Amino acid sequence: MPFSTEAGCAVVLDEQDPLARFRRRFCMPQETIYMDGNSLGLLSVDAEETLLAALSGWRNKAVGGWLDAGPPWFTLGEDLGRMQASIVGAEPDEVVVTGSTTVNLHNLLGGFYRPGGRRKRILADELNFPSDLYAIRGHLGLRGMDTERDLELVPSRDGRMIKERDVIGAMGPGTAVAVLPSVLYRSGQLLDVEGLTAAAHRAGAVIGFDLSHSVGIVPHKLHDWDVDFAVWCNYKYLNGGPGCTAGIYVNRRHFGSRPGMQGWWGYRKDRQFDMLPVWEGAPGAGAWQVGTIPVLATAPLAGAMRLVLEAGIEAIRAKSLLLTDYLMFLADETLCGPACGFAVGTPRDPSRRGGHVALEHPEALRITKALRARGVVPDFRPPNVVRLAPAPLYTSFQEVRAVIEHLAAVVRNVEYKAFAPTRDRVS
Ligand SMILES: *Cc1c(COP(=O)(O)O)cnc(C)c1O
């Protein structure tokens, strides 16, 4: 359907939306348009229910909850991993829910980064998420490598995108491991995970991806694409709650290889309580667990995942692309002329973008604050991006249209000048 700027267009899009019914299952913040689901997804009644079930297991069963709570806590990481496998295109035992994204990356680098001879460099890109770069440099330091010389950071030509060609050109006999994002957290560019994986393997390197900005919004085929490992965050599009336990994928080719951090939670589950002094890893990705699963930080994910599986990742992706297409159409029509001065920093090609849209403006920081004052919640990413993430399970097309109207008003009335250009500690 061709878009128009009329309000009726958004109404029709909402009427035709096959996922519209899911919004009722979320706790929508009052008088707010929430466009920050890629930073912290909203609470659903389903997630609340599974969290409360964990609490009642603690209340009623105490230590018995490890085996008798519904679901039992002892295998929660494996059970949720199995639940997540289809949305990342993995086999059920290639995924486990454990740790946090950054700690998981440390663990995987500890196992997969084996510098030897000439092959000792880690390849990443200069637009990579800062925490991932901190972890990578940490590992280079731990192994006695040079944190600058042995880190190959593929530059961006325009500050927004990474060209796959440049990444592939940088892979060579010196590359030990490549760590790349699936979707860039600022511009929203979706990288060619399959092509990059094939190229890394041709170069003799191992490759891992951070899926934090694609999981739950873009389908993946990690196993078929032969990706070696991946990490992701469960509190963004997957709505698992603040600090929710994260996810790991390990290709079964690597089952039995040594994780970077060994602990009893990664021990074979049938013998974990034999309490033997020598570690014997679980047969699947579960071996990459370290310590006891934080049950209360994990429990909401079961309910949240139920919604995603019920909606279906393909339907989620289809609505997401329609939402962002519509958003960019409206931005082009109303925000990108000289009067407003915005630029869309996200690729237009649906095969090259994730779930959010980056609107660039020199006053992005103050515009973000003015939007919040109007009850719209975007986020700001330095230096110049207003990041908008319509979430297919709870964002309506009418909300997308309203956000663009708010943005136009903020800029036309120069409302943002009333705000200080200083960032809060969390943005
Ligand atoms: C959100 C995010 C993380 C978060 O890492 P934590 O360890 O959970 O704090 C990591 N990587 C990327 C790309 C992210 O977007």
The ligand as an SDF file (V2000), in Angstrom:
LIG
                    3D

 15 15  0  0  0  0  0  0  0  0999 V2000
   22.8540   -3.5680   24.7340 C   0  0  0  0  0  0  0  0  0  0  0  0
   24.0900   -4.1300   24.1690 C   0  0  0  0  0  0  0  0  0  0  0  0
   24.9850   -4.8280   24.9730 C   0  0  0  0  0  0  0  0  0  0  0  0
   24.7170   -4.9240   26.4540 C   0  0  0  0  0  0  0  0  0  0  0  0
   25.6640   -5.6090   27.1280 O   0  0  0  0  0  0  0  0  0  0  0  0
   25.4500   -5.9430   28.6860 P   0  0  0  0  0  0  0  0  0  0  0  0
   26.5920   -6.7650   28.9930 O   0  0  0  0  0  0  0  0  0  0  0  0
   24.1250   -6.5900   28.8150 O   0  0  0  0  0  0  0  0  0  0  0  0
   25.4320   -4.6620   29.4240 O   0  0  0  0  0  0  0  0  0  0  0  0
   26.1020   -5.3750   24.3770 C   0  0  0  0  0  0  0  0  0  0  0  0
   26.3170   -5.2440   23.0490 N   0  0  0  0  0  0  0  0  0  0  0  0
   25.4770   -4.5470   22.2460 C   0  0  0  0  0  0  0  0  0  0  0  0
   25.7450   -4.4390   20.8020 C   0  0  0  0  0  0  0  0  0  0  0  0
   24.3460   -3.9740   22.8030 C   0  0  0  0  0  0  0  0  0  0  0  0
   23.5230   -3.2800   22.0210 O   0  0  0  0  0  0  0  0  0  0  0  0
  1  2  1  0
  2  3  1  0
  2 14  2  0
  3  4  1  0
  3 10  2  0
  4  5  1  0
  5  6  1  0
  6  7  2  0
  6  8  1  0
  6  9  1  0
 10 11  1  0
 11 12  2  0
 12 13  1  0
 12 14  1  0
 14 15  1  0
M  END
$$$$
